[in-house]
């Protein structure tokens, strides 16, 4: 950092860390959030569910049309905290039955997650699809997007869920609170509290219309995270540096 003229960071929280923890000069820091474009070939909920089943062997014999679908797109890494989502699903089974959890992704925690699914007898509830090309296209299939991470920066998947108007539950880590305002544009929870995650998912299931309204507000809140703004700000910074 000491030899850089400028450092682009993604959020005010990251700027504070850079100042307080890394002691980087404020003059070197410029906040430019990541940007997202409009969804490509956005599918309806039923079309997305149908395509998800057609393109994945894990789901090929599963009837998804009438289920409450909880989904995530993530690498299967410890920081993503997917084990807590599986544990929360086990608790949720004590209250409701007509739901499924779809984990789209791959990683070195697959075996651990598979063992956890077997331990809680969730083979007909929690599904690991593996890596799927252009995974964002399947977001409309979900009734709820859950990101239970222990650690994050400014996660792009949250932006993808916001632009697709999917209700969101996420942990209050990194800069997620810049993207989600608790009880206004989604629900924020403690990353290590399985019971809190379980309660949040149950609340979302029981208050689906309220969650849809939050998702609508969240979608309308995207203006500063649009790709064209990111590009303009980055070009402007380069021009400033070359003067």
N, C-alpha and C positions, 0 to 999 in steps of 0.2 A: 504493500500500500504506500510505503514511503516514496517510491519512485514514480508513482502514478500522478498524472496531471489532474485527472477526474475519475471518480468512481461512481457508477450508476448503481443506486440501491432502489429497492422496490416499495418501501413504505416508511412512514414516520417512525415506526417501532424499530426497524432495522437501522435507521439513522441514529436513533438514541443509543443503540448497542454499539454502533461504530464510534460514537463520541465518547460514551462512558466506559466501555470495556476495552475497545481497541485503541482509543485515544487518537483517532484519525482527525486531522484538521477539518473543520466544518467547510472550509472553502473548497475542499476536494470532493465533497459529497453532493450529489444531485439525485433527487427522487424522481424516478420515472417508472410508474407501475407497468407491469406486464399488460398486454392488450389482447383482446379476443375479437375475432371476426364473427359475422353472422353464421349460424349453423348451416352446414352443407346438407342439402337434401333432407331437411327435417321431416321425420316420420310421425304419424299419429301414434298414440299409445298402443293400440291394437296391432298396427303394422310393425312397430318396433318390437313388440313381444313375439310376433309371428316370425320375424326375421331372426331374432335372437335364438329361437328354438331351431329354426332351419339351418343356421350356420354353426351350431354348437352341439357336438355329440352328447355332452353332459346333460343337456336340457331337451334332447330330441324326443323323449317320451314323457315329458312333464307338461301338464296342463296349467298354463300361466294366466289364462284369460280372466279368471275370476279371483285371482289372488292379490293380496296387498303385497306389492313388491318393494323390498328394501334393497338398495344397490350401492355399489361403490366401484370405482375404477382406481386401482392402486397396485403398486409393486408389493409383492408378499415379503416385506422387510419388517424387522422388529419395530422400527419407528412408526410404522403405520398402525400398530396396535390392533390388528385384525382379530387377535385372540379375544380381546374384550368384546368385540362385536358378536363373536360366536357365543361367548358366555352370556351376553345380554339376550341373544336369541333363545338360549336354553331357558332363561327366566321368563321370557315372553311367552313361551309355549305353555306356561302354567296358567296364562290369562286368555290367550287367543290361539286359534289353530290355523286360520285361513291366511297365512302369510308365507313368504319365501324370502330368503336372503341370497342375493346374487353377487359374488365377488369376481369381478373381471380383472384379470391380471395374472402375473407369474412371479416367481422368486424363490429364494432359498428357504423360505419358511413353509413351503407347500406341505411337506410331510408333517410338520408340527401341527399345521392347521387341519389336515386330514385326520390326524389322531385325535384332535380336540373334537372334531365333528362326530367321530365314532364314539368317543367317551360320553358325549351328551346325547347320543342317539338322534342326531340331527341330519342323517343322510337324506331324508326326504324333505328337508327344510332349508339347509344351507348348501349352496352349489358353488364350486370353484370352476370357472369356465376355462381358465388358462388365458393366454394372450389372445386378444381379438383385434384384428385390423380395424382402424377407424372406430375405436370403441365409443367415442362420443355419440355416434349415431344411435346407440342403444339407450341413451339416457331417457328419452321420452317413455320408455317401457316402465320406468320406475315411478312408484308413488312417493318414494322418499329416498333422498341421497344422504348417506351417513359417512362422515369422515372422522374416525375415532383416533386420529394420530396423536402420538406422544410428542412429536416434533414436526414443525413445518416452517416454511418461509411464507410465501404468498402463493398458495396452491392453485394451479391452473384448473384443476378439476372442479373447484368451487365456482370459478367463473363459468365453466361449461354447464354446470348445473343451474346457475343463475340465468344464463341466457336461454336455457331450455325450459325455464319456469318450473323447475323441480324443487319441492320443499326440501329444506336442508337442516340436518343436525350435524354440528361439528364441534370439535374440542377447542377450547380457548387457549390456543398455543400460537407462537409465531405472530404473524400479522393477520390471522384469520378474523380477528375482531374488526379489522379495517374493511372486511368484505361482508361480514354478517353482524347485524345488530341484534342482540338477544331479544327474543319475543317480538321483534318487529319485522325482520327479514329472514328469520330462522331461529334455531335454538342453539345456544352455546352451553357446553358442559365441561366438567373437569375430566382431563384425559385418563385418570387412573381409577375412576369411580364407576364400576360396572353397574351398580344399582341405579346411579343417576342416568346412565345411558339407557338402561332398561326402562326407566320411568319416562324419559324423553321420547323414546320410540312408542311406548304405549300411549302417551299423550298425543303424539302425532297421529296415531291410528284412530284414536277416539275423537279427534278434532280435525278431521281431514279438510273441511271447508276453510277453517281458520288457517291451516297450514298452506292451502292454495292461495289465500289472500296474501300471506307473507311472501310466498314465492313470486306473486305478481308485483308486489312492492320491490322485492329484491331485483327482479328483472328490470324494472324502471329505474333502478339505482346504478345502472352499469356505465353511465356516460363516460366517466373518467378512465374506465378500463377497456375502452374500445381500441382496436388495433391502430386505426388511423391517428388517434391521439398519441399513442406510444411512438409511432413513426415520426410524427411531426416534432415531438419533443426531443427525440434522439437526433434528428437532422439539425434541429436548432442548436443543440449542444455542440455537435461537431463543427458547425459554422462558427460558433462563438470561440471554439478552441483554435480554429485555423486563422482567425483574424490577426 
